[in-house]
Amino acid sequence: MAKYKVIFQYDNPIRKQLEQLEPGTEVNVETSDNIYYEASFEEYDEETKEATLQVDRFYPEGGKDLTISSHEIISLDTPESKTKMEEDE
Protein backbone atom coordinates (compact mmCIF):
# COMPACT_ATOMS: atom_id res chain seq x y z
CA MET A 1 0.00 0.00 0.00
CA ALA A 2 1.36 3.42 -0.97
CA LYS A 3 1.58 6.21 1.60
CA TYR A 4 1.03 9.84 0.66
CA LYS A 5 1.95 12.94 2.52
CA VAL A 6 -0.52 15.76 2.02
CA ILE A 7 0.58 19.33 2.59
CA PHE A 8 -2.10 21.99 2.63
CA GLN A 9 -1.02 25.35 1.28
CA TYR A 10 -3.23 28.39 1.51
CA ASP A 11 -2.79 32.06 0.94
CA ASN A 12 -2.40 33.83 4.24
CA PRO A 13 -2.95 37.56 3.69
CA ILE A 14 -1.20 38.44 6.97
CA ARG A 15 1.90 36.49 5.96
CA LYS A 16 1.92 38.17 2.53
CA GLN A 17 1.67 41.56 4.20
CA LEU A 18 4.56 40.74 6.56
CA GLU A 19 6.74 39.59 3.66
CA GLN A 20 6.33 42.98 1.96
CA LEU A 21 6.90 45.27 4.96
CA GLU A 22 10.04 47.33 5.22
CA PRO A 23 11.93 47.42 8.55
CA GLY A 24 10.91 50.44 10.59
CA THR A 25 7.32 50.49 9.29
CA GLU A 26 4.85 51.47 12.00
CA VAL A 27 2.14 48.83 12.48
CA ASN A 28 -0.83 48.05 14.71
CA VAL A 29 -0.95 44.31 15.38
CA GLU A 30 -3.91 42.49 16.89
CA THR A 31 -3.68 38.99 18.37
CA SER A 32 -6.30 37.09 20.34
CA ASP A 33 -4.59 38.28 23.55
CA ASN A 34 -3.36 41.82 22.84
CA ILE A 35 -3.27 44.76 20.50
CA TYR A 36 0.11 46.39 19.92
CA TYR A 37 -0.34 49.98 18.75
CA GLU A 38 2.38 51.92 16.93
CA ALA A 39 4.82 49.02 16.99
CA SER A 40 7.86 49.17 14.74
CA PHE A 41 8.18 46.23 12.34
CA GLU A 42 11.73 44.89 12.51
CA GLU A 43 11.82 41.69 10.42
CA TYR A 44 9.91 38.65 9.21
CA ASP A 45 11.50 35.21 9.11
CA GLU A 46 9.86 33.25 6.28
CA GLU A 47 11.33 29.98 7.52
CA THR A 48 9.86 30.16 11.04
CA LYS A 49 6.88 32.35 9.98
CA GLU A 50 7.66 34.75 12.85
CA ALA A 51 7.70 38.53 12.92
CA THR A 52 9.82 40.66 15.21
CA LEU A 53 8.33 43.94 16.38
CA GLN A 54 9.53 46.64 18.71
CA VAL A 55 6.66 47.48 21.07
CA ASP A 56 6.21 50.13 23.77
CA ARG A 57 8.68 52.38 21.98
CA PHE A 58 7.36 55.60 23.47
CA TYR A 59 7.55 54.65 27.14
CA PRO A 60 10.34 56.23 29.24
CA GLU A 61 12.03 52.81 29.70
CA GLY A 62 12.21 52.39 25.94
CA GLY A 63 10.89 49.65 23.70
CA LYS A 64 11.27 45.91 23.80
CA ASP A 65 11.47 43.37 21.00
CA LEU A 66 8.59 40.95 20.62
CA THR A 67 8.67 37.90 18.34
CA ILE A 68 5.26 36.63 17.31
CA SER A 69 4.10 33.84 15.01
CA SER A 70 2.21 35.02 11.95
CA HIS A 71 -0.46 32.42 12.86
CA GLU A 72 -1.27 34.40 16.02
CA ILE A 73 -1.92 37.67 14.18
CA ILE A 74 -5.59 38.43 13.62
CA SER A 75 -5.11 41.81 11.92
CA LEU A 76 -2.21 43.96 10.81
CA ASP A 77 -2.69 47.64 10.02
CA THR A 78 -0.06 49.82 8.41
CA PRO A 79 -0.20 53.47 7.32
CA GLU A 80 -0.60 52.15 3.76
CA SER A 81 -3.57 49.94 4.65
CA LYS A 82 -5.22 52.89 6.41
CA THR A 83 -4.82 55.05 3.29
CA LYS A 84 -6.28 52.28 1.11
CA MET A 85 -9.31 51.98 3.39
CA GLU A 86 -9.92 55.75 3.19
CA GLU A 87 -9.71 55.64 -0.62
CA ASP A 88 -12.25 52.79 -0.74
CA GLU A 89 -14.84 54.81 1.24
C-alpha positions as a printed Julia matrix, in Angstrom:
89×3 Matrix{Float64}:
   0.0    0.0    0.0
   1.36   3.42  -0.97
   1.58   6.21   1.6
   1.03   9.84   0.66
   1.95  12.94   2.52
  -0.52  15.76   2.02
   0.58  19.33   2.59
  -2.1   21.99   2.63
  -1.02  25.35   1.28
  -3.23  28.39   1.51
  -2.79  32.06   0.94
  -2.4   33.83   4.24
  -2.95  37.56   3.69
  -1.2   38.44   6.97
   1.9   36.49   5.96
   1.92  38.17   2.53
   1.67  41.56   4.2
   4.56  40.74   6.56
   6.74  39.59   3.66
   6.33  42.98   1.96
   6.9   45.27   4.96
  10.04  47.33   5.22
  11.93  47.42   8.55
  10.91  50.44  10.59
   7.32  50.49   9.29
   4.85  51.47  12.0
   2.14  48.83  12.48
  -0.83  48.05  14.71
  -0.95  44.31  15.38
  -3.91  42.49  16.89
  -3.68  38.99  18.37
  -6.3   37.09  20.34
  -4.59  38.28  23.55
  -3.36  41.82  22.84
  -3.27  44.76  20.5
   0.11  46.39  19.92
  -0.34  49.98  18.75
   2.38  51.92  16.93
   4.82  49.02  16.99
   7.86  49.17  14.74
   8.18  46.23  12.34
  11.73  44.89  12.51
  11.82  41.69  10.42
   9.91  38.65   9.21
  11.5   35.21   9.11
   9.86  33.25   6.28
  11.33  29.98   7.52
   9.86  30.16  11.04
   6.88  32.35   9.98
   7.66  34.75  12.85
   7.7   38.53  12.92
   9.82  40.66  15.21
   8.33  43.94  16.38
   9.53  46.64  18.71
   6.66  47.48  21.07
   6.21  50.13  23.77
   8.68  52.38  21.98
   7.36  55.6   23.47
   7.55  54.65  27.14
  10.34  56.23  29.24
  12.03  52.81  29.7
  12.21  52.39  25.94
  10.89  49.65  23.7
  11.27  45.91  23.8
  11.47  43.37  21.0
   8.59  40.95  20.62
   8.67  37.9   18.34
   5.26  36.63  17.31
   4.1   33.84  15.01
   2.21  35.02  11.95
  -0.46  32.42  12.86
  -1.27  34.4   16.02
  -1.92  37.67  14.18
  -5.59  38.43  13.62
  -5.11  41.81  11.92
  -2.21  43.96  10.81
  -2.69  47.64  10.02
  -0.06  49.82   8.41
  -0.2   53.47   7.32
  -0.6   52.15   3.76
  -3.57  49.94   4.65
  -5.22  52.89   6.41
  -4.82  55.05   3.29
  -6.28  52.28   1.11
  -9.31  51.98   3.39
  -9.92  55.75   3.19
  -9.71  55.64  -0.62
 -12.25  52.79  -0.74
 -14.84  54.81   1.24
